[in-house]
Amino acid sequence: MSVETVPDNIAITCRKLRKVFVLRNTRSMKESIVWLVKGRKGDLSKRFDALQDVSLDVAQGETVALLGLNGSGKSTLLKLISGVLQPDGGTVQTRGRVAGLIEVGAGFHHDLSGRDNVYLNGAILGMTEKQIDTMFDSIVEFSEIGEFIDTEVKFYSSGMYLKLAFSIAVHTDPEIFLIDEILAVGDEPFQRKCIKKIKELAAAGKTLFVVSHDLDLVSTVCERGVLLEHGKVIMDAEVHDVVRELRKRSEAA
């Protein structure tokens, strides 16, 4: 599908997305020797279809929970939408600035200070230096790591990474916000602060695509649910219906 044919109100378009990973099998020394003696016949690796022909549209301002059991392809789909990964088949398009909280500290340069990483990540997310200057104090205040802002981030805990990454992302004022289990990291007061901010983003009409095992949270934040199983969309409906279906499958698993 070309960009021109996508309606103006669609923020994310995925068409027949496919992603394959090659897994290297762990073989015994004996099996490896036999493989070599046979002239390297046969493959010591196997393919894993993380996503299979996934197609969906997300409208601007829509709040969507991406749900599924472990290994269903949720994180892979978010990484394809954000551009962290490239698909092996199909297409993905986004309209508007995308901020992705997909991996804690992803995009941070470990040898730079928190301050330098604010400017680096802000620039990557589309902010000008002047915009970052204006937002800097607010970013640091929200992150709650003020005394460590000039410390190299390689010395940060995972919680400190989260706080700074989340604060930078929300201050870029994105049209599309991708969140992958990021709220599971950090102390409880900051988690509540993040949830409050996410709800504010939703109320402001931002497009939210959220992966979380906290089904109660996504039920309050999101309106729509998309259920993945073995890399395929098996349900796309109102979030409470999808949450009920996932709970059934979790109990049966």
WOSUL-V336983 format. One record per residue. SS is DSSP state (2 for helix, 1 for strand, 0 for the rest). Layout:
# WOSUL-V336983
SS
SS
This chain:
# WOSUL-V336983
0
0
2
2
2
0
0
0
0
1
1
1
1
1
1
1
1
1
1
1
1
1
1
1
0
0
0
0
2
2
2
2
2
2
2
2
2
0
0
0
0
0
0
0
1
1
1
1
1
1
1
1
1
1
1
1
1
1
1
0
0
0
1
1
1
1
1
0
0
0
0
0
0
2
2
2
2
2
2
2
2
2
0
0
0
0
0
0
1
1
1
1
1
1
0
0
0
1
1
1
1
0
0
0
0
0
0
0
0
0
0
0
1
2
2
2
2
2
2
2
2
2
2
2
0
0
0
0
2
2
2
2
2
2
2
2
2
2
2
2
2
2
2
0
0
2
2
2
0
0
0
1
2
2
2
0
0
2
2
2
2
2
2
2
2
2
2
2
2
2
2
0
0
0
0
1
1
1
1
1
0
2
2
2
0
0
0
2
2
2
2
2
2
2
2
2
2
2
2
2
2
2
2
0
0
0
1
1
1
1
1
0
0
0
2
2
2
2
2
2
2
0
0
1
1
1
1
1
1
0
0
1
1
1
1
1
1
1
2
2
2
2
2
2
2
2
2
2
2
2
2
2
0
